[in-house]
């Protein structure tokens, strides 16, 4: 089922993640900037298919206004790290440090959430997409 939501229907959850340097970071620490959160895994072909377009979006937007959270749902985080290095992806990669919050308990992946500076959900996409589009640059930059 594909779903695009553009209403402020949910708040940015408090949720601990672990980054590539094994540091624990709370998702809420990113509040104050637009936040692009993508739930994905290396074993998911639609997830892998959309990653190059996410990389292009990441490269064409400013970190002053927005941040990206690529949340790997792989059982082995090393698999995700290896995949990113092989594909030369350089956006931030994280793994859950605790159970997923209710908002992220989804039926399938990939799922993308975009939160505004106040932590309100402004966009949700269940399923893959091409994120190398002006529509997404505008959401993240304005």
C-alpha positions in Angstrom: 0.0 0.0 0.0 1.4 3.4 -1.0 0.5 6.4 1.1 1.6 10.0 0.9 0.8 12.1 3.9 1.4 15.8 4.0 -0.5 16.7 7.1 1.1 17.2 10.6 -0.3 14.0 12.0 2.5 12.9 14.3 5.4 14.2 16.4 9.0 13.3 16.1 9.5 10.4 18.6 12.1 10.2 21.3 14.2 7.3 20.0 17.7 6.2 20.6 19.9 5.2 17.6 23.5 4.2 17.2 25.6 5.9 14.5 28.5 4.6 12.5 30.9 5.6 15.3 28.8 3.5 17.8 27.6 6.7 19.5 24.0 6.8 20.9 22.0 9.7 19.6 18.4 10.6 20.2 16.3 11.3 17.1 14.9 14.3 18.9 18.4 15.9 19.0 17.8 16.8 15.4 14.7 18.9 16.1 15.2 22.4 14.8 15.9 21.3 11.2 13.9 19.4 8.6 14.5 15.7 9.1 14.4 13.1 6.4 14.1 9.6 8.0 14.2 6.5 5.9 13.6 3.0 7.2 15.4 0.5 5.0 17.5 -2.7 4.9 20.1 -4.3 2.6 17.9 -7.4 2.0 15.1 -5.1 0.6 15.4 -4.6 -3.2 13.0 -1.6 -3.3 15.1 0.0 -0.5 18.3 -0.5 -2.4 16.7 0.8 -5.6 15.8 4.2 -4.0 19.1 4.8 -2.2 20.9 6.5 -5.2 18.1 9.0 -5.5 18.3 9.7 -1.7 22.0 10.3 -2.1 21.4 12.8 -4.9 18.8 14.6 -2.7 21.3 14.6 0.2 24.0 16.0 -2.1 21.7 18.8 -3.4 20.4 20.0 0.0 22.0 22.0 2.8 22.8 20.5 6.2 22.0 24.0 7.6 18.3 23.3 7.0 17.9 19.6 7.0 19.4 16.3 8.2 19.1 12.7 6.9 18.6 9.6 9.1 19.1 6.4 7.2 17.8 3.8 9.8 19.0 0.4 8.9 16.7 -2.5 10.0 19.3 -5.1 9.2 20.0 -7.7 11.9 23.7 -7.1 11.4 24.6 -3.4 11.2 28.0 -4.3 9.6 26.0 -5.5 6.5 24.6 -2.0 6.1 27.9 -0.3 6.8 29.6 -2.6 4.2 26.8 -1.9 1.6 27.2 1.9 2.1 30.9 1.7 1.6 30.6 -0.5 -1.5 28.1 1.9 -3.0 30.0 5.1 -1.9 26.9 6.5 -0.1 27.9 9.2 2.4 24.6 10.1 4.2 24.4 9.3 7.9 23.6 5.7 8.7 22.1 4.6 12.0 20.7 1.4 13.7 18.1 1.3 16.4 19.4 1.3 19.9 16.0 0.3 21.3 12.6 -0.9 20.1 11.2 1.1 17.3 8.7 3.8 18.4 5.1 3.2 17.4 5.3 5.6 14.4 8.1 3.5 12.9 6.4 0.1 13.5 5.5 -0.2 9.8 4.2 -3.2 7.8 6.9 -3.0 5.1 9.9 -1.1 4.0 11.1 1.3 2.7 9.2 4.0 4.5 10.2 7.6 4.5 9.2 10.3 7.0 9.9 14.0 6.7 9.5 16.1 9.8 9.5 19.9 10.0 11.7 22.0 12.3 9.1 21.7 15.1 9.1 17.9 14.9 5.8 17.6 13.1 5.4 14.9 10.5 4.8 16.7 7.2 5.4 13.8 4.7 5.2 10.0 4.8 5.8 7.6 1.9 5.2 3.9 2.3 7.1 2.2 -0.5 10.0 3.3 -2.7 10.2 6.6 -4.6 12.5 8.7 -6.7 13.7 11.4 -4.2 15.9 13.2 -6.8 13.1 15.7 -7.4 12.5 19.4 -6.9 9.4 18.6 -4.8 11.6 17.0 -2.1 14.3 19.7 -2.3 11.6 22.3 -1.7 10.2 20.4 1.3 13.7 20.2 2.9 14.9 23.7 2.0 11.8 25.8 2.6 
